[in-house]
C-alpha cells in the first residue's frame, strides 16, 4: 500500500475525523469574493478576536453543494452540537447543545429571522442557493449579537455578484413526483454588484421506510399530510461610491403551504401518545428588506449600520378530521390568520487601536408585532374569536474589547445591556462575556470562554391566548467552555471542546395553572471531538463525536431533558476526480434519546427512542467544459425507520436526480 495513503488513514483514524469550525488562523475582514458581508454582524476585526476563544463552525457554499442540501437544516445537521428534530409542528427544529430553537438566534444578513410570536423559525423556508456561508456559534457567543442566543447563533451570509455576468439554472426530481427548480443571475462592475435568484419546490409527501409498521392513523407508503410547496425570490444590490463607503439593499420573499403530519399513534391507553391533530398551514408568505451601509471614517474608526423589516403571514387551520374538510364539529378546531413582523435598526461602530486592541460597539432597536384573528370552535357550530394585537420593543447596547498583550495570546471581554418595553411593564437585564485563547505553538491553540446570557419572553410567552403570562421575567444561562485545537501533519486538524451550562428561569407551561411560568432549570454538560484531513489531493474527510448530558431540575420524575440525544457521531467524505466526477457520502448516528409520559399522566414514566443511523450518498459529473453538472443521490440509503419524536415517523429512502447549468 502507498505509504502516504497508509499514513493518511492512520492519522485520520487517530484524530477521529471531524467537522472543524473553519481554519483557526485566518483573518476576518478580508474581502471575500462573492460574499455579501455588508449586512453581517462582524464580531472581530483584522484578527480573530472573540471567535478565537469560542466554538465557531463555518459551512461554505461548496460544502452545501457537495451535500446536496437545499434548506438550512440539511446544511448544518452534521455539525457537532446540532440536533435536528421534527415533531407535531411539521417543520424541523434546530437544537444546539440541548437548547431549543427559541433559544437560537437566526440572522440572515443581520436580519432577525426568528418569529416575533414564539422566537422559533422554520429552516426549510431559507433556500441554500443564496447562501455564501453559514457561521454557527455554539455556547458562548459575542455580546454584539444581542440577547436571546442562549444556545448559540446562526449567522447566514448571502452571496453577491462578482465580475462579469453569471447565470445558473437547475432542476431536480425525486420520489413521489416532487420537483424543485432554481435560477440565479449575478454580476458586478467596478462600483455595482447584483445578485438575483428564484426557486420553487413541491413535494406531495415523503416516503416512509419499508420497515414502518402501519397504524390506524398512518398506513404504509407515504406520510399523511406531509405535502409542501415553497417558492422564494432573493435579490441584492451593492454600490460602492468610494473606497471608504459601501451601500446595499437586500430583499427576500417566500410563499407556500405545508401540512403538519399528525401522530401515527392514537391509543387512549398509551401514556406517551398525544391525540392526533389535523393541522395545515394552508398558505404562508413572508418578505424582508434591508438597507445597509459601511463607512470607514478613518484608518482606525469604521461604522456599519442597517435598517430592516421582516414580516410573515400565515393561515393556520386545525380541522375536525383527517379529511381536512370541516372546522365546525369538534371543539378545538380553528381557522387562524397570524401576522408577525420585526423591524429595527442596528449601528455597529468599531475602533482599532493597534497594539492597544480594538473596541467594538453595537446599538440596536427592535419592534416586534403580532396580530391574530379567526374563530375557535368551542362546540358544534359554536365559536369564540381568536383575536390579539400585541407589540413590544427591545433596545440593546453592547461593547466588546479585544486585546493581544503577548504574542499568541488573545483576550476578549464584553458587556451588553438590554431593555424590553411593553404595555404592562419594562424589563432590563445584561450579558457578560470573557474569553481567552493562547497559541502555545504555531500548531496548537488553547481556548476558554464564559458567557452570562439572557432571553426576554416573546410575545407568545406573554400573550398567547390560552397560556400567556404577562408577568414572566427573562430566562438566563451561564455557559463555560474550554478546548484545544491542533494542526496535524498532512493537512489534518483536530479539536476538542468541553462545556457546562446552567439555564434558569426557563419558560414552560405550568400544568397546575395552564399558564407559562418561569419554572425550569436545566443543566447541560458535554464534550465535542472533531477532526478533518485533506491528506490526499481532492480528498476531504471529516467526522465528529458529541456527547451531551442533560439534567432537568424543573419537574419531578424527569431526570433528563426529553428528545435530547446523548451521543451523536458524524462521518463525511468528498472526493473530486480529475475527470470531473465527484462522490460524496455522509453518516449520521444518533443514540440515547429519552421521552416521558404526557404531562397529565402520573406517575411519570420514561421511555427511549430507537437509536438510528442515516447514510446519504451523492454522485455528480461535470461535462461541457464544466458548464453542466449532472447528479444523482439518495438520502437514508438503508431505508432506516426512525423517529425524532414519539409517534412521528420520519422519511425512509429518498432517491433524487438533477441537472445544473452555468452560463
C-alpha positions as CSV (number, residue, x, y, z in Angstrom):
1,X,0.0,0.0,0.0
2,X,1.2,3.5,-0.8
3,X,3.0,4.8,2.3
4,X,1.4,8.3,2.1
5,X,-2.1,6.7,1.9
6,X,-1.3,4.5,4.9
7,X,-0.1,7.4,7.0
8,X,-3.2,9.4,6.0
9,X,-5.5,6.6,7.0
10,X,-3.8,6.0,10.3
11,X,-3.7,9.7,11.1
12,X,-7.4,10.1,10.2
13,X,-8.3,7.2,12.5
14,X,-6.3,8.5,15.4
15,X,-7.7,12.0,15.1
16,X,-11.3,10.8,14.9
17,X,-12.0,12.8,11.8
18,X,-14.0,16.0,12.1
19,X,-16.2,18.8,11.2
20,X,-13.8,21.5,12.2
21,X,-15.0,25.1,12.9
22,X,-13.0,26.5,10.0
23,X,-9.3,27.3,9.8
24,X,-8.5,28.8,13.2
25,X,-5.8,31.0,11.8
26,X,-7.4,33.2,9.1
27,X,-8.4,36.9,9.3
28,X,-12.0,38.0,9.5
29,X,-12.5,41.2,7.5
30,X,-10.6,40.3,4.3
31,X,-12.6,40.9,1.1
32,X,-14.2,37.6,0.2
33,X,-15.3,37.4,-3.5
34,X,-18.9,36.5,-3.9
35,X,-19.7,37.0,-0.2
36,X,-22.1,39.8,0.8
37,X,-20.5,40.9,4.1
38,X,-22.3,44.3,4.2
39,X,-25.2,43.1,6.4
40,X,-23.1,40.7,8.5
41,X,-22.7,41.3,12.3
42,X,-19.0,41.5,12.5
43,X,-17.6,40.4,15.9
44,X,-13.9,40.5,15.1
45,X,-11.6,42.9,13.4
46,X,-8.3,42.2,11.5
47,X,-7.5,39.4,14.0
48,X,-9.8,36.7,15.2
49,X,-10.8,38.4,18.4
50,X,-13.8,36.8,20.2
51,X,-14.1,34.0,17.7
52,X,-10.7,32.6,18.7
53,X,-12.0,31.8,22.2
54,X,-15.3,30.4,21.1
55,X,-16.7,27.4,19.1
56,X,-17.5,28.7,15.6
57,X,-18.3,26.3,12.7
58,X,-18.3,27.6,9.2
59,X,-20.3,25.9,6.3
60,X,-19.4,27.2,2.9
61,X,-21.3,27.3,-0.3
62,X,-19.1,24.5,-1.6
63,X,-20.0,22.4,1.5
64,X,-23.7,23.0,0.8
65,X,-23.4,22.0,-2.8
66,X,-21.4,18.8,-2.0
67,X,-24.0,17.7,0.5
68,X,-26.9,18.4,-1.8
69,X,-28.5,20.5,0.9
70,X,-31.5,22.5,-0.3
71,X,-32.5,24.0,3.1
72,X,-30.8,25.4,6.2
73,X,-31.4,22.3,8.4
74,X,-29.8,20.0,5.8
75,X,-26.8,22.3,5.6
76,X,-25.9,22.2,9.3
77,X,-27.2,18.8,10.5
78,X,-23.8,17.2,10.6
79,X,-22.2,19.9,12.8
80,X,-21.3,18.9,16.4
81,X,-23.8,20.1,19.0
82,X,-26.6,20.4,16.5
83,X,-29.7,18.2,16.7
84,X,-32.5,18.4,14.1
85,X,-35.8,17.0,15.2
86,X,-39.3,17.1,13.7
87,X,-42.4,16.8,15.9
88,X,-46.0,17.9,15.8
89,X,-45.3,21.3,14.2
90,X,-44.3,19.6,10.9
91,X,-41.2,21.6,10.4
92,X,-37.6,20.8,11.5
93,X,-36.5,22.3,14.8
94,X,-32.8,23.0,15.3
95,X,-31.4,22.5,18.8
96,X,-27.9,23.4,19.9
97,X,-26.2,21.8,22.9
98,X,-29.6,21.0,24.3
99,X,-31.2,24.4,23.9
100,X,-34.4,24.6,21.8
101,X,-35.0,26.6,18.6
102,X,-36.4,29.5,20.5
103,X,-33.0,29.9,22.3
104,X,-31.1,30.1,19.0
105,X,-30.7,33.5,17.2
106,X,-31.0,33.2,13.4
107,X,-29.7,36.1,11.3
108,X,-29.9,36.5,7.6
109,X,-27.5,39.3,6.6
110,X,-28.1,40.8,10.0
111,X,-32.0,40.5,9.8
112,X,-33.5,38.5,12.7
113,X,-35.5,35.6,11.2
114,X,-36.9,34.3,14.5
115,X,-40.7,34.6,14.8
116,X,-41.9,37.6,16.7
117,X,-44.5,35.4,18.3
118,X,-42.5,32.5,19.7
119,X,-38.9,33.2,18.5
120,X,-38.8,29.9,16.6
121,X,-38.0,29.7,12.9
122,X,-38.7,27.3,10.0
123,X,-35.3,26.4,8.4
124,X,-36.9,25.0,5.3
125,X,-38.0,28.4,4.0
126,X,-34.4,29.5,3.7
127,X,-33.2,28.1,0.3
128,X,-29.5,27.4,0.1
129,X,-28.8,28.7,-3.4
130,X,-28.5,32.3,-1.9
131,X,-26.0,31.3,0.9
132,X,-22.3,32.1,0.7
133,X,-21.5,30.8,4.1
134,X,-23.1,29.9,7.5
135,X,-21.4,30.8,10.7
136,X,-22.7,28.8,13.7
137,X,-21.5,29.8,17.1
138,X,-22.4,27.2,19.8
139,X,-22.5,28.1,23.5
140,X,-20.8,31.4,24.5
141,X,-21.2,34.0,21.7
142,X,-20.3,37.6,21.2
143,X,-22.3,40.2,23.1
144,X,-22.7,42.1,19.8
145,X,-25.3,39.6,18.7
146,X,-27.7,40.9,21.3
147,X,-30.0,38.9,23.6
148,X,-31.7,35.6,23.0
149,X,-28.9,33.2,21.8
150,X,-28.6,31.0,25.0
151,X,-27.8,28.0,22.8
152,X,-26.0,29.8,20.0
153,X,-26.2,32.0,16.9
154,X,-26.7,31.0,13.3
155,X,-25.4,33.8,11.1
156,X,-26.2,33.4,7.4
157,X,-24.2,35.5,4.9
158,X,-25.6,35.6,1.4
159,X,-23.9,35.7,-2.0
160,X,-23.2,38.8,-4.1
161,X,-22.3,39.3,-7.7
162,X,-18.7,39.2,-9.0
163,X,-17.1,40.5,-12.2
164,X,-19.0,40.0,-15.4
165,X,-22.3,38.2,-15.7
166,X,-23.0,34.7,-14.3
167,X,-26.2,32.7,-14.9
168,X,-27.3,29.4,-13.5
169,X,-30.4,27.3,-13.9
170,X,-31.1,24.0,-12.2
171,X,-33.8,21.4,-11.8
172,X,-34.3,18.3,-9.7
173,X,-36.9,15.5,-9.5
174,X,-37.3,12.7,-7.0
175,X,-39.5,10.0,-5.4
176,X,-43.3,10.6,-5.3
177,X,-43.1,13.3,-8.1
178,X,-41.6,16.2,-6.2
179,X,-39.8,18.8,-8.1
180,X,-37.5,21.8,-7.5
181,X,-36.1,24.4,-9.7
182,X,-33.8,27.4,-9.2
183,X,-32.2,30.1,-11.2
184,X,-29.6,32.7,-10.5
185,X,-28.3,35.8,-12.3
186,X,-25.5,37.8,-10.8
187,X,-22.7,40.2,-11.9
188,X,-20.7,43.2,-11.0
189,X,-18.9,46.3,-12.3
190,X,-16.3,48.5,-10.6
191,X,-18.9,50.1,-8.4
192,X,-22.0,47.9,-8.6
193,X,-22.8,44.3,-7.9
194,X,-26.1,42.5,-8.0
195,X,-27.4,39.0,-7.2
196,X,-30.9,37.7,-8.1
197,X,-32.3,34.2,-7.5
198,X,-35.6,32.4,-7.6
199,X,-36.6,28.9,-6.6
200,X,-39.6,26.7,-6.4
201,X,-40.2,23.3,-4.9
202,X,-43.1,20.9,-4.3
203,X,-43.4,17.6,-2.5
204,X,-46.6,15.6,-2.5
205,X,-45.5,13.6,0.6
206,X,-42.4,11.9,1.9
207,X,-41.9,8.1,1.7
208,X,-41.9,6.0,4.9
209,X,-39.4,3.3,5.5
210,X,-40.3,-0.2,4.3
211,X,-39.8,-1.3,7.9
212,X,-42.5,1.1,9.2
213,X,-45.4,-0.8,10.9
214,X,-48.8,0.7,9.9
215,X,-51.3,2.0,12.4
216,X,-54.9,3.1,12.3
217,X,-53.8,6.7,11.8
218,X,-50.9,6.1,9.4
219,X,-50.7,3.4,6.8
220,X,-47.6,2.3,4.8
221,X,-46.3,4.2,1.7
222,X,-46.3,8.0,2.1
223,X,-46.7,10.1,5.2
224,X,-50.1,11.6,5.6
225,X,-50.4,15.4,5.5
226,X,-46.7,15.8,4.7
227,X,-47.1,17.7,1.4
228,X,-45.5,21.1,1.0
229,X,-44.7,23.8,-1.5
230,X,-42.2,26.6,-1.3
231,X,-41.4,29.5,-3.7
232,X,-38.7,32.0,-3.0
233,X,-37.2,35.1,-4.5
234,X,-34.0,36.8,-3.3
235,X,-32.2,39.9,-4.6
236,X,-29.4,42.2,-3.5
237,X,-27.7,45.3,-5.0
238,X,-24.5,46.8,-3.8
239,X,-23.0,50.2,-4.6
240,X,-19.5,51.4,-3.7
241,X,-19.3,55.2,-4.5
242,X,-15.8,55.4,-2.9
243,X,-13.3,53.1,-1.4
244,X,-14.5,54.2,2.1
245,X,-18.2,53.8,1.6
246,X,-20.3,50.7,0.7
247,X,-24.1,50.7,0.3
248,X,-26.5,47.9,-0.2
249,X,-30.1,46.7,-0.3
250,X,-31.4,43.1,0.0
251,X,-34.9,41.7,-0.4
252,X,-36.2,38.2,0.4
253,X,-39.6,36.8,-0.3
254,X,-41.1,33.3,0.4
255,X,-44.5,31.8,-0.2
256,X,-46.0,28.4,0.1
257,X,-48.0,25.9,2.2
258,X,-47.4,22.7,4.1
259,X,-49.2,20.1,6.2
260,X,-48.3,19.1,9.7
261,X,-48.1,15.3,9.9
262,X,-50.2,14.1,12.8
263,X,-49.3,11.5,15.3
264,X,-49.3,8.0,14.0
265,X,-50.3,6.7,17.4
266,X,-53.9,7.2,18.5
267,X,-54.3,5.0,21.6
268,X,-56.0,6.4,24.7
269,X,-54.2,3.7,26.8
270,X,-50.7,4.7,25.6
271,X,-49.4,7.1,28.3
272,X,-46.8,8.6,25.9
273,X,-49.1,9.3,22.9
274,X,-50.8,12.7,22.2
275,X,-54.1,12.7,20.4
276,X,-53.7,13.4,16.6
277,X,-54.3,17.0,15.5
278,X,-55.2,17.7,11.9
279,X,-53.4,20.9,11.1
280,X,-52.3,22.6,7.9
281,X,-50.7,25.9,7.1
282,X,-52.8,26.4,4.0
283,X,-50.9,29.5,3.0
284,X,-47.9,31.5,4.2
285,X,-45.9,34.4,2.8
286,X,-43.1,36.4,4.1
287,X,-40.8,39.1,3.0
288,X,-37.9,41.0,4.4
289,X,-35.9,44.1,3.3
290,X,-32.7,45.6,4.5
291,X,-30.8,48.8,3.8
292,X,-27.1,48.7,4.9
293,X,-24.0,50.9,4.8
294,X,-20.4,50.5,5.8
295,X,-18.2,53.6,6.1
296,X,-14.6,53.9,7.1
297,X,-14.3,57.3,8.7
298,X,-10.5,56.8,9.2
299,X,-8.0,54.0,9.2
300,X,-9.0,53.3,12.8
301,X,-12.7,54.1,13.0
302,X,-15.4,52.4,11.0
303,X,-19.2,52.4,11.2
304,X,-21.6,49.8,9.9
305,X,-25.4,50.1,10.1
306,X,-28.6,48.8,8.7
307,X,-32.3,49.1,8.9
308,X,-34.6,46.1,8.3
309,X,-38.2,45.0,8.2
310,X,-39.3,41.3,8.3
311,X,-43.0,40.2,8.1
312,X,-44.7,36.8,7.8
313,X,-48.4,36.0,7.3
314,X,-49.8,32.5,7.9
315,X,-53.3,30.9,7.5
316,X,-53.2,28.0,10.0
317,X,-56.2,25.7,10.2
318,X,-56.9,22.9,12.6
319,X,-59.6,20.6,11.0
320,X,-62.1,18.2,12.6
321,X,-60.7,15.1,10.9
322,X,-58.1,13.7,8.6
323,X,-60.2,14.5,5.5
324,X,-59.4,18.2,6.2
325,X,-62.9,19.3,5.1
326,X,-64.6,20.9,8.2
327,X,-63.9,23.2,11.2
328,X,-67.2,23.4,12.9
329,X,-67.8,20.0,14.5
330,X,-65.1,19.3,17.1
331,X,-64.1,21.6,20.0
332,X,-60.6,22.9,19.5
333,X,-60.8,23.2,15.7
334,X,-59.9,26.7,14.4
335,X,-59.2,28.9,11.5
336,X,-56.4,31.3,12.3
337,X,-54.7,34.2,10.5
338,X,-51.4,35.1,12.1
339,X,-49.3,38.1,11.2
340,X,-45.9,38.7,12.8
341,X,-43.3,41.4,12.0
342,X,-40.0,42.6,13.2
343,X,-38.5,46.0,12.3
344,X,-35.4,47.7,13.6
345,X,-32.1,49.4,13.2
346,X,-28.6,48.5,14.2
347,X,-25.4,50.6,14.4
348,X,-22.0,49.0,14.9
349,X,-19.0,51.3,15.3
350,X,-15.5,49.8,15.6
351,X,-12.3,51.4,16.7
352,X,-8.9,49.8,16.0
353,X,-6.2,50.9,18.4
354,X,-3.2,48.9,17.1
355,X,-1.3,47.3,19.9
356,X,-3.8,48.6,22.5
357,X,-6.5,46.3,21.0
358,X,-9.9,47.1,19.5
359,X,-13.3,48.2,20.7
360,X,-16.5,47.0,19.1
361,X,-19.9,48.5,19.8
362,X,-23.5,47.6,18.9
363,X,-26.6,49.8,19.4
364,X,-29.9,48.3,18.3
365,X,-33.6,48.9,18.5
366,X,-36.2,46.4,17.5
367,X,-40.0,46.4,17.4
368,X,-41.9,43.0,17.5
369,X,-45.6,42.8,16.5
370,X,-48.2,40.0,16.4
371,X,-51.8,40.0,15.2
372,X,-54.2,37.1,15.4
373,X,-57.7,36.6,14.1
374,X,-60.2,33.8,13.3
375,X,-62.8,31.6,15.0
376,X,-62.2,28.8,17.5
377,X,-64.8,26.0,17.7
378,X,-66.0,25.5,21.3
379,X,-68.8,23.2,20.4
380,X,-70.6,22.1,17.3
381,X,-71.5,25.3,15.3
382,X,-70.4,27.4,18.3
383,X,-67.4,29.7,18.2
384,X,-65.3,32.2,20.1
385,X,-62.9,34.7,18.4
386,X,-59.1,34.2,18.4
387,X,-58.2,37.9,18.4
388,X,-55.0,39.5,19.6
389,X,-52.9,42.6,18.7
390,X,-49.7,42.9,20.7
391,X,-46.3,44.6,20.4
392,X,-43.1,45.1,22.3
393,X,-39.8,46.8,21.8
394,X,-36.2,45.7,22.6
395,X,-33.3,48.1,22.9
396,X,-29.7,46.9,23.3
397,X,-26.3,48.4,23.8
398,X,-23.1,46.3,23.8
399,X,-19.4,46.8,24.0
400,X,-16.6,44.3,23.4
401,X,-12.9,44.8,23.9
402,X,-10.2,42.6,22.2
403,X,-6.6,42.7,23.2
404,X,-3.4,40.7,22.4
405,X,-1.0,41.7,25.2
406,X,1.5,38.9,24.3
407,X,2.3,37.1,21.0
408,X,-0.2,34.3,20.6
409,X,-2.4,35.4,23.5
410,X,-5.9,36.8,22.8
411,X,-8.3,38.2,25.3
412,X,-11.8,39.5,25.0
413,X,-14.3,41.0,27.4
414,X,-17.9,42.1,26.6
415,X,-20.9,43.6,28.2
416,X,-24.4,44.1,26.8
417,X,-27.4,45.7,28.4
418,X,-30.9,45.1,27.1
419,X,-34.3,46.7,27.7
420,X,-37.7,45.3,26.8
421,X,-40.6,47.7,26.9
422,X,-44.3,46.6,26.8
423,X,-47.6,47.9,27.9
424,X,-47.7,46.5,31.4
425,X,-44.1,46.8,32.4
426,X,-40.4,47.4,31.3
427,X,-37.7,44.9,32.0
428,X,-33.9,45.2,31.7
429,X,-31.1,42.7,32.1
430,X,-27.5,42.2,30.9
431,X,-25.0,39.8,29.4
432,X,-21.3,39.3,30.2
433,X,-18.6,37.7,28.1
434,X,-15.0,36.8,29.0
435,X,-12.7,34.7,26.7
436,X,-9.1,33.9,26.1
437,X,-7.1,32.0,23.5
438,X,-3.4,31.1,23.6
439,X,-1.3,29.7,20.7
440,X,1.3,27.6,22.6
441,X,2.8,26.8,19.2
442,X,2.0,27.6,15.6
443,X,0.1,24.4,15.5
444,X,-1.7,24.3,18.9
445,X,-4.3,26.7,20.4
446,X,-5.9,26.6,23.8
447,X,-9.1,28.5,24.4
448,X,-11.7,29.2,27.0
449,X,-14.9,31.3,27.3
450,X,-17.6,32.3,29.8
451,X,-21.0,33.9,28.9
452,X,-23.8,35.1,31.0
453,X,-26.7,35.5,28.6
454,X,-30.4,36.3,28.8
455,X,-33.5,35.9,26.7
456,X,-36.6,38.1,27.1
457,X,-40.0,36.4,26.9
458,X,-41.6,36.5,23.5
459,X,-45.0,37.8,22.5
460,X,-46.3,34.3,22.6
461,X,-44.8,33.6,26.0
462,X,-46.5,36.7,27.3
463,X,-49.8,36.9,25.5
464,X,-50.7,33.5,24.0
465,X,-54.5,33.3,24.0
466,X,-54.6,30.1,26.1
467,X,-51.4,30.1,28.3
468,X,-49.8,33.6,28.1
469,X,-48.5,35.2,31.2
470,X,-47.5,39.0,31.2
471,X,-45.6,38.6,34.5
472,X,-42.8,36.5,33.0
473,X,-39.2,37.5,33.6
474,X,-36.1,36.9,31.4
475,X,-34.5,33.5,31.0
476,X,-30.8,33.3,32.0
477,X,-27.9,31.0,31.1
478,X,-24.3,30.6,32.4
479,X,-22.1,28.9,29.9
480,X,-18.5,27.7,30.4
481,X,-16.3,26.1,27.8
482,X,-12.7,25.2,27.2
483,X,-10.9,23.4,24.4
484,X,-7.9,22.8,22.3
485,X,-7.3,23.0,18.5
486,X,-4.3,21.2,16.9
487,X,-3.0,21.3,13.4
488,X,-1.5,17.9,12.4
489,X,0.7,16.8,9.6
490,X,-0.7,16.1,6.1
491,X,-3.2,18.9,6.2
492,X,-5.1,17.4,9.1
493,X,-6.7,19.1,12.2
494,X,-8.3,18.0,15.4
495,X,-10.2,19.9,18.1
496,X,-11.7,19.1,21.5
497,X,-14.1,21.2,23.5
498,X,-15.7,20.6,26.9
499,X,-18.6,22.7,28.1
500,X,-21.0,23.2,31.0
501,X,-24.2,25.3,31.0
502,X,-26.7,26.2,33.7
503,X,-30.0,27.6,32.5
504,X,-32.5,29.1,35.0
505,X,-36.0,30.7,34.8
506,X,-36.7,28.8,31.6
507,X,-40.3,29.3,30.5
508,X,-42.6,26.3,30.4
509,X,-46.3,25.6,30.9
510,X,-47.3,25.1,34.5
511,X,-49.8,22.2,34.4
512,X,-51.5,23.3,37.6
513,X,-52.5,26.7,36.2
514,X,-52.1,26.0,32.4
515,X,-50.0,29.2,32.2
516,X,-46.5,29.9,31.1
517,X,-44.2,30.2,34.1
518,X,-40.5,30.7,34.9
519,X,-40.2,27.1,36.2
520,X,-37.5,25.3,34.5
521,X,-33.9,24.8,35.5
522,X,-31.8,22.7,33.1
523,X,-28.1,21.9,33.2
524,X,-26.1,20.7,30.3
525,X,-22.6,19.2,30.2
526,X,-20.8,17.7,27.3
527,X,-17.8,17.3,25.1
528,X,-17.2,17.6,21.3
529,X,-14.3,15.9,19.5
530,X,-13.8,16.7,15.9
531,X,-11.1,16.4,13.2
532,X,-10.5,16.7,9.5
533,X,-8.0,15.6,7.0
534,X,-7.1,16.7,3.4
535,X,-4.1,14.4,3.2
536,X,-4.7,13.4,-0.4
537,X,-5.3,15.9,-3.2
538,X,-9.0,16.1,-4.0
539,X,-10.0,14.1,-0.9
540,X,-11.6,15.6,2.2
541,X,-12.6,13.6,5.2
542,X,-14.4,14.9,8.2
543,X,-16.0,13.5,11.3
544,X,-17.1,14.3,14.9
545,X,-18.4,12.8,18.1
546,X,-20.5,14.8,20.5
547,X,-21.7,13.8,24.0
548,X,-24.4,15.7,25.8
549,X,-25.6,15.1,29.3
550,X,-28.8,17.0,30.4
551,X,-30.2,17.4,33.9
552,X,-33.8,18.6,34.1
553,X,-34.4,20.0,37.6
554,X,-37.8,21.5,36.9
555,X,-40.2,18.6,37.1
556,X,-40.2,15.5,39.4
557,X,-39.5,12.2,37.7
558,X,-37.8,13.8,34.6
559,X,-34.1,13.4,35.2
560,X,-33.0,14.3,31.6
561,X,-34.4,16.7,29.1
562,X,-36.6,14.8,26.6
563,X,-35.7,14.5,22.9
564,X,-32.0,15.5,23.6
565,X,-29.5,13.0,22.1
566,X,-26.8,11.8,24.5
567,X,-24.5,10.8,21.7
568,X,-24.0,11.9,18.1
569,X,-21.4,10.6,15.5
570,X,-20.9,12.0,12.0
571,X,-18.7,10.9,9.2
572,X,-18.3,12.8,5.9
573,X,-16.2,12.4,2.8
574,X,-15.8,14.0,-0.6
575,X,-13.5,13.0,-3.5
576,X,-13.2,15.0,-6.7
577,X,-11.8,13.0,-9.6
578,X,-9.7,14.8,-12.3
579,X,-12.3,13.7,-14.9
580,X,-15.0,16.0,-13.4
581,X,-16.7,13.2,-11.4
582,X,-17.3,13.8,-7.7
583,X,-18.5,11.5,-5.0
584,X,-19.9,12.4,-1.6
585,X,-21.0,10.2,1.4
586,X,-22.1,11.0,4.9
587,X,-23.2,9.1,8.0
588,X,-25.2,10.3,11.0
589,X,-25.6,8.2,14.1
590,X,-27.8,9.3,17.0
591,X,-28.4,7.5,20.2
592,X,-29.7,7.8,23.8
593,X,-32.8,10.0,23.3
594,X,-35.5,9.7,26.0
595,X,-39.0,10.9,26.4
596,X,-41.7,10.9,29.1
597,X,-45.4,10.4,29.6
598,X,-47.8,13.2,28.8
599,X,-47.9,16.0,31.4
600,X,-51.2,14.9,32.9
601,X,-50.1,11.3,33.4
602,X,-48.8,10.2,36.8
603,X,-46.6,8.7,37.9
604,X,-44.1,9.9,35.3
605,X,-42.7,7.1,33.1
606,X,-39.6,7.3,30.9
607,X,-39.0,5.6,27.5
608,X,-36.3,5.6,24.9
609,X,-36.4,6.3,21.2
610,X,-34.6,3.8,19.0
611,X,-31.1,4.7,18.0
612,X,-30.7,5.4,14.3
613,X,-28.1,5.7,11.5
614,X,-28.6,7.7,8.4
615,X,-26.4,7.3,5.3
616,X,-26.6,9.7,2.4
617,X,-24.8,9.5,-1.0
618,X,-24.4,11.8,-3.9
619,X,-22.6,11.4,-7.2
620,X,-22.1,14.2,-9.8
621,X,-20.4,14.7,-13.1
622,X,-19.3,17.9,-14.8
623,X,-19.5,18.0,-18.6
624,X,-19.2,20.5,-21.4
625,X,-16.3,22.4,-20.0
626,X,-17.7,22.2,-16.5
627,X,-20.7,24.3,-17.5
628,X,-23.2,21.4,-16.9
629,X,-23.4,19.2,-13.8
630,X,-25.5,16.1,-13.7
631,X,-26.1,14.5,-10.3
632,X,-28.0,11.7,-8.6
633,X,-28.3,11.0,-4.9
634,X,-30.1,9.1,-2.1
635,X,-31.0,10.2,1.4
636,X,-31.3,7.4,4.0
637,X,-29.7,4.9,1.8
638,X,-30.5,1.9,4.0
639,X,-34.2,2.9,4.5
640,X,-33.9,3.4,8.3
641,X,-37.2,3.5,10.1
642,X,-36.6,6.2,12.8
643,X,-38.3,8.9,14.9
644,X,-37.0,12.1,16.4
645,X,-40.3,12.5,18.4
646,X,-42.6,9.7,19.6
647,X,-45.3,8.8,17.1
648,X,-43.8,10.9,14.3
649,X,-42.1,8.5,11.8
650,X,-39.5,10.2,9.5
651,X,-38.7,9.8,5.8
652,X,-37.4,6.5,4.5
653,X,-35.1,6.1,1.5
654,X,-35.4,9.0,-0.9
655,X,-33.8,9.0,-4.4
656,X,-33.4,12.1,-6.5
657,X,-31.5,13.4,-9.5
658,X,-31.0,16.8,-11.2
659,X,-29.0,19.0,-13.6
660,X,-27.3,22.3,-13.0
661,X,-26.3,24.6,-16.0
662,X,-24.0,27.5,-15.6
663,X,-23.6,30.1,-18.4
